[in-house]
Amino acid sequence: MDRARDRASAAVSFFLFVLSISVDAAGPAPGTPLHSLAGSPHLVLPLVLSRANSTRRSPGSRRFLSRQFSANARMRLYDDLLTNGYYTTRLFIGSPPQKFALIVDSGSTVTYVPCSTCEQCGNHQDPRFQPDLSSTYEPVKCNVACTCDQDQKQCTYERQYAEMSSSTGVLGEDLISFGTESELKPQRATFGCENSETGDLFSQHADGIIGLGRGPLSLMDQLVEKGVIGDSFSLCYGGMDIGGGTMVLGEITPPTDMVFSRSDPVRSAYYNIELKGIYVDGRPLQIDSRVFDGRHGTVLDSGTTYAYLPEEAFIAFQDAILSKLQSLKQIPGPDPNYKDICFSGAGSDVSQLSNIFPKVDMVFGNGEKLTLSPENYLFRHSKVSGGYCLGVFQNGRDQTTLLGGIVVRNTLVTYDRQNERIGFWKTNCSELWERLHVGGAPSPAPSQSTNSTIFDSPAPSPSVLPDQFKIGLIAFEMSLNITYADLLPHTMELAVLIANELGIDTNQVHLVNIMSEGNTTRLRWEIFPNGSSNYFSSSAATNIISRLTEHQVHLPENFGSYQLVGWNVEPPSRRTWWGKHAVAVIAGISLVILLSFSTFFVWHFWRQRKGFNAYRSVDAPVPEQELQPL
């Protein structure tokens, strides 16, 4: 989704939302998403609950104190926040399972996918859901608690959004699976089967939305009500230029240094935090802390791209940042329709931005603070190398503070609904999945603890390797957010770019495997030592590995975003000279033999033809010749 739609909708979403529905004194009705996805849908009509006995309850009222949950749904995240406007995960519906790429949205309360009966649905990443092919599908029958279709047979849903996009369809129930790498077994759940979609929903590449907000039709609420997971979920978005990440549905044991803020479900139906102040370079903004508690308070929304502050807070934040960047040149933004605050001259190395841009601290009501790196409030200028723009904007006249995904890049965010709090922990989200130890390995045995401990502190970047540890090969896999067909003609160009970013020669980089994965492409590369050496020097290997693991490989936008899937090293080969060169020697011998036979054949053929025209003596017998007319 483009940034124009994201900003326009964010500025008016709350205003349109309140005008379009009735709210009680505590805030909007439950199950009504604040913001569906980056640059697009905002709910303006509530989804009617299909259960007759539904009532609003605080998460704290659920009685799970004596339960233990040994499984949760661990799922990869794909795509990139700024390139695509959203992150997606893979969900499987039906028996046999049908796969879908769904936008992760903590502001939506219903999960929906295009239906095979849809008369007005766009061309998305995967085929539409076919209820007739699922042996476990059942429609949600019409009842007094839902809006029914024209035939009064099936419950329906309707979503309308601020920028005039919409989604309507029927409600169905089926088995929902979370992938082979998840511990949680398939569960029956209610979801929307789209019959019509318009606007951004029609044009987006993703199939639909997975709703993680508060509300009876939220996938989270359904799984919690069934008692199969704890009342918590976690999201971890990749950093600047790096896509991918991790999502966990269910409880985890939080890291010891995770920072928490209270999240009051009565204050707002959305996931909110108690933001009391913002510090820039150690100095607080000179504003009243109550500015962050206006309207719906401070809302955290995984589907929004950027951050939006009330006018007073935005002006103070903007001035504080500008006062610290007088050495940088201010330049126009990439979009002429917006007066972005952008700078040039900061360099392309993201890891060095903290030496140029000030740190920003968000202080919560309990006194704890979350420190934001520059990548948490900046986005890369798409037209100027080494240029960056402020990813924090004024939220129009709306007094709500809206924190989008940019604020929590490379941050594990745990929505602990049971304990009414949200936790933040800085980590490398693009590598977090590899530290879950579930990539094709058997699931670990259930823990005796209520929560599942799966997150360790991030491994430090490799220091200089000891000289006695020799590396003969460095292999790594990357996933590019570009289709196989679009990437294939540019693999040589990509190899040159990777070599330049790693500081090595192009002939050292070899593509050994390329595989299509739907909308993405996975590639395996091998890097060999330069020249005649059969191993890397300690410093060379350390430099290459550090650049890979610290995500210092920057690719042009036409290659999309990338995710480092994994890497490994191999020792130098111990083969003899013959073992190393056997293939070349055999090929040479074969070539010599082939040339020899070819030469003999040509010589023999030439001799045969020459024999027919050889000189003959006068009395030599000759075959009769046919008389030819004069």
N, C-alpha and C positions, 0 to 999 in steps of 0.2 A: 504494500500500500504506500502511496506517495505521502510525503510529509505535509503537503497542502491539506489533504483531507484529514490527516491526523490532528493538525493544529486547529483547523476550523471546527471540527467536531468536538475536540476537547474543550474548546472555549465556550461552547454552547450546550454541551451534553447535559449538565445538571439543570440548566435553565429549562431546556425542552422537556427533560424528564419530569420535572415537577409540574409543568404546565399540563402534561398529558395524562397524569394519573393522580389519584387521590392518595394522600399519605396521612398517617396518624401522627400523634405528637412525638412519637419516638423516632420517626423518620419514615422512609419509603417502605412499602410492603416487602415482606421477605420474598426471596426468589426472584428479585428484579435486578439484573446486571447493571452495573454502572457504565461499563465500557467494554464492548465485546472484543475488539481487536484493534491493533495499531492502524490508525488512519481510517477506520471504518466503524461498524455498527455500534450504536448506542441505543439501549432499550427505551422505548417510550410507551409501550403497552405491556402490562404484566401478563405473564402466563398463568392461566387459571389452573389450580391444583386439581388433579384427577382423583384425589382421595377425599372421601366425605368427612373423615374424622381428623383432618389435619388442623393443627393449631400451632401458633408460633411458640417456639421454645428456645430458651437460651442453651447453647452448647453445654453449659455447666450442669444442666439438669439431667443429662444422660447418665445413667448409672452403669459405668464401666469399671468401677474401682476394683472389682474382684476378677475381671477378665484378663486373660493374657493373650496376646496376639503374636504368633510366631511367624507370620508371613505378611508381606506387603507387596505392592505392585511397584517394581522398579522398572522404569522405562526410559529409553533414550529420548533426547530432544534433538530435533533437526532444524535446518534452515538458520536464518540469522535475523536478529531484531531489526537492524537498520536496512539491510539489503532487501529483505522480504516484507518487513513490517510486522513480523510475528515469528513465533516458534511453534513447531508442530510436533506431535508425537504420533505413534502408530497404534491404532485401536482396531480390534477384530470383532465383528458382529456376526452372529449366526452360527448354524451348524450345517455344512462345514463353514469355517470362518471366512468372512469377506473383509478385506483389509481397507483401512481408511487413514488418510493423513488429516489430523484434526488440530486446529489452532488451540493452544493452551491458553485458557482464559479464566482467571480467578474472578472476573466480574460478571460472568454468565452463569445461569442456573439451569440450563438445559443443554443436553448433548444432542446434536442432530447431524444427519447425513442426507445427501440427495437420494431420493427413492426412484425405483425403476419406473414408477407411474408419473414421475414429474413431467409436466408439460412445459415448464419454463425454468430449466436449470442450465447453468453454464457447463463448459467443458473443464472438468477438474482433473486432479492428479490420478484418481482411480475410478474404476467403473462404479456405477450407482448401485445402491443396495437393492437386492432382489429378494423380497420376502418369500416368494414362491420357491426359491432354492434353499431356504433354511427350514429344516425340519422342526426347529424349536421356536419359530416366530409365532407370536400371538398378538393380535390387535388389542389395544386397550378399549374395552367396550364402553359405549356411551353410558354416562351416569349423571346424577344430579349435580355432581361437584365439578363437572368439566363442560367446556363448550363442545358441542357435537357437530358432526358433519351434516350435510343436507339430508342424508338418509337416516339420521339419528341412530347410527350404528357404532361409530368410532369416535373417540375423543380427538380433538384437534388442538393445535397450538398455533400461535401467531407471534412473530417478532417484527417490530417496526423500529427503524433506527433514524437518528437525527439527520443523516445526509440522504434520506429518502430510500435507503435500501431496506429490504425486508426478507423474511423467511416465514413461510407458512407450510403446514403439513399435518399429518396425523401422528398420534402417539402409538408406539408399539412396544412390545416387550420381547427380549431375546437374550441369549447368552452373549455376554461381552467378555472377550479375552484380552489379556494385556501383553501378549508376546511370550515366546519361549524362554526369555531371560528373566521372567518375573516369577516370584514364588507364589503369588496369589493365583488360585485356580479360577477358571471362568465362572462368572456370576450372572444371574438373571438381573436385568435392569431395564427400566423404561427409558426410551429415547425417542427423538423426533425423526420421522421419515418425511423429508421435504417433498412437497408437490409444486412449490413455486418459490423462486428467489429472484430478487432484483438488485440493482445497484452493484456495490462492491462485492456482495456475496455472490453475485452472478459471475463476476469477472475474475475473482481470486483463484489462484491455482490450488490452494488447499481445498479439501473436500467439504469440511464443515468445522464445527466447534465442539470442544469437550468442555462442558460446564463444571467449574470447580467452586462456584460461589455458594453462598448460603441459601438453601431452599430445598423443599422436599423432592424436587425433580433433579437437583444437582447430583451428579454421579457420586460425589463424595458423601452426601447425605444418605443416598441409597445404600452404599456399601457399609456405612457406619450403622445404619438402622438394621441391616442384616447381621451385624456383629462379626464381620469377617476381617475388619481392620480397625485400628484405633482412630480416634477423631483428630487426625492431623495429616497434613501432606507437605511436601517440600519441593521447591523448584530451585534450579541452579542454572543460570544463563551464562553462556560463553562471553568472553571479553571483546574488546575492540578488534575488529577484523576477523574474529574467530567465531564460527558458528557452533551449533551443537550445545549439549549440556545434559542434564539429568533431571528426572522427575520421580518422586517416590510418593505413592499413595499409601498412607499408613504411618504409624509412629516410628520414630528413630530416637536413639539416645543422642541428645545434642552434644556437640563438642563443649569442653569445659569452658572455653572462652567465648562462647556464643553470647551475643548481646541481645537482650529482649526488651520489647515494649509491650505494654498492655494493649489489648485489642478488645474494645467493648462492643459486643453484638447488639446491645440495646441502643447505643449511640447512633449506629448506622447499620443497615443491612449489608454494607460492604466491609471489606477487610480494612480496618483503620488502625492507626497507631497514635500514641500520644506524643506528638512532636512539640517540644517546648522552645526550641531555639536552633539557629544555624550559626556556626562559627566559620569564618574564612581566615585561614592562616592564623588560627588561634584567637581571633577577636570576634566577639558576638555581633550580629547585626543589631543595630540600635532601633529595635522595633518591639512593640508589645507582644508577648508570647501568645496572647489570645488571638492574634491574627491567624494562627495555624488551626484554630478551633472553629472557624467560621463555617457556616452552611453545613456540609456533611463532615467537617473535620479534615483530618489528613488521611487520605485514602491511598492504599497500595493496590495497584492494578497491574497484573502481569500482561494484560492485553494492550496497554497503552505504551507507546514507544518512548516518549520524552517525559519531562517533569514540568508541571504547571503550578505557579505560585500566585497567590492573591497579589494585587497590584503593589501594595505597600511593601510586601516581602520581596517581590521580584525586583523592584527598583533598588532596594537596599542591597540585595545580593549582586545585582549587575554592577553597581558602583564599587562594591568591595572587590569583585574580581578584576575590574578594569584598573583599579588603583595598584594592583600587584603585577600588571602586565604592561607597564609603560615601555619596556624594552622591545616588545613585539609590535609589528606593524598591523594595524587594523585594516581589514580588507572586506570587500563585499561578499555576501554569502553566495552559495551555489544556485539559489533560486531567486531570481529577480523580483518575484512577487512578495518576498518577505525581507525585512530588514534584519537579517541575522547578524549576530555579533561574532565576527570571525577574526582570526589572527593567522599570520604567516610567519615562517622562520623558526618554527618549533622543532623541525626535523621529523623524520618518519618513524623513528624508534619509539614505540609506545612505552617501553620500560623506562625511558628517560624523561617522560613528560612530567613526572613528579619533581624533577629538578627545575622545571620552568614554571609550571602552574601551581597555585597554592592548594594545600589540602583543605578539604571542607568537612566539618564535623556536624552531624545531626544529633542533637541532645534530646533524650526522651524524658518523659515525666518522672521516671524513677532515677534520673541522674546518669544513667548509662548513655554512652554515645557510640555512634557508628561513624567511622572515618571513611570518607569517600575519596577514592583515587581520581585523578583527572579523567579517566575513562568513564567514571560514573556521572560526569556532568558535561562531557565534551563528545562531539562526534566529528569524524574526519571529514574535511572539506573534499568534496568529490571532484573538484576541478583544479585545485591548487595543491601541489605536492608539499607536504610539511605544513599544511594549513588545517586549522581546527576551528570548530564553531561551538558556541554555547548551546547545550541541549536542554536548557531550562528556559521556560517562557512564561509570559504573563497569562493567567487564566481568564482573560477578558474581564468582565465585571463579576464573575463568580468568585465567591469568597472561599471556595473549597481548595485545599491543597491536594494536588493529584500527582502521585509519584509513580511513573511508569518504569518499564523494564530497564532503561538506561541507568537508573539509580542503583540497581542491584546486579549489574554485570559483574561476573566473577564473585558472586556472593551467594552462599547457600541461604535461602530464605525458608524458614519452617513456619507454616501456618498452624500453630498449636491451638486448635479450636477448643479442645477439651479444657485447657487451662487458660483460655481467653488471652492469649499472648502471641506475638510474632517474633521470631528470633532471626538474627543476622550473623553470618560468619563468613569472613573473607577467605576465599580459596580459589583454586584454578578450576573453574567449572568445566572447561573443555576436556580436562584430564580426569575429572572426578569419576566418570563412568568406569574407567579402567581400574580405579581403586576400589570399586565395589566387588571385584573378584567374582563376577558372575558371567563374564563373557564366554559362554560355552562350557563353563565348568559346572559341576553339580551344585545344586543349592546347598548352602550350609545347613547343618542340623539346627533345629529350633533352639533358640536361646532360652535359658531359664528366666531371663529378665522379661519384664513386660514389653520393653522396647527392644528394637533391633539395632545393634551397634554395627554400623557399616561404614562410617566415615572416620578416616584417620587424618592426622595432620598432613598437609601436602608435602610430598618429598621435595627436599631442597634441590636446586639446580646442581648439576654435577660440578664438583671442583676439579682441579687439574688431576688427571688420572695418573697413577704411578707408572713409571717407565716400564716396569716388568710386565704390566698388563697390556699386551699388544692387541690391537683391533685391526682385523683385516677386511672387515665389511661392516657398513652401517646400513641397516634396512629400516624403512618406515612406511607406514600406510597413511594415506590422507583421503578424506571424503570431501569432494568439491560439490558445491551447490550449483551444478550445471548438468544438463542431460548428457548422456553418452554421445549422442549424435552431434551435439554442438561442440563437445570437447575434442572428439577424435581428430579432426583436422588440425588441431593446435597443440598436439602433444609435444612436438619438437620445440615449439615456442615456449611451452610450459617448462620443459627441461632446462632451457637456457635461463629462464627467470629464476627457477629454483637454485640453479648453480650460482647465479649472481647474488641471490639473497644469502646463500650459505658461504659465499666467499671462496668458491672452488671452481675448477675448470669444468666446462660443459661435458667433456669426454669422461668425467668421473661419475656422472649421473646417468643411470640406466633405468628405463621403465621396464619392469618385468611382468606386470599384470595390470589389466584395466578391466573393470567390471561395472555394468550398469546396475543401479539400485533405484529404479523408478525415476524420480526427479533429481537424483544425485548420482555421482560417479565415484567409485572407489578405485584408487590407484596404489600400487605397491612399487616403491622405488628402492634401488640399491646404489650405494655410493662406494666407490672403490678408491684406493690410494692413488695418488698421482705418480706418473712416471713408472720406473721399473720397480719401485718398492712394493713389497707385498703386505705392508701394514702402515697404519697412520702413526704419525708422531703423537705424543701425548697431548700437546697443545692443539694440534689440528683436530683430533677426535673430540676433545673437550669443546672446542669452538663450534663444531658442527652440531653436536648433541645439544649444546646450550641454546643455539639459535632455533633448533627444532622445538625443544620442550618449552622454551620461553616465548614461543610464537613470534619470532622476529622475522618470519617469512611473510612478506607483504606482496600480494598479487593484485594485478589490475582488476577493476570492477567487472570486466567482461568475463572473468573466470568465476565470479560470484565469491561467496565466502567459503572458507575451508575449515575442516576440523582434523586435527591430528588424531588418528584412530589408535596408533600404537607405534612403537619402535623397538629395535633390538640390535645388538652388535654380535659379530662372530669373530673368532680368533683367526689369525692368518692361516691359510691352507698349508698343510704339511706334505703335500704331494711332491714327488720327485720331479726332476726336470722333465722326464718322459711323461709323467702323469699330467703335468701342467700343459705340455705342448703336444700331447698325443693326437688330439683332434686335428691340430694344424699340420702335423707331420703326415697323418693318414690322408688328409685332404690334398696335401702337396703331391704325395705319391700317386694318388688316384688321378690327379690332374695330368701328371707326366705320362701315365699309362694311357689315358684317354687321348692326349695329344699324339702319342706314338702310333696308336691304332689309326687315328685320323690321318696322319701323315702317310702311313703305309697304304691305306685305302686310296687316298688321292693319287699316290705314285703308281699303284697298280692299275687304277682306272685310266690314268694318262698313258701308261704303256700299252694297255689294250687298244685304246683308240689310235695310238700311233702305229700299231701293227697293221691296221687296215690300209694305211696309206704308204706303206713301205715300198722301196724300189724293188721291182721284179725284173729278172732277166728276160731276154726276148723269147727264149724257148721254155720259159716256165709255164706250167699249166695254169690256166685261169678259168674260172667258172664262166659258163656261157652268159652272154649279155643279151638282153632283149633288144631286138632291133628297134631303133627309133626312126620315125619318119624324118626325111630330109626337111 
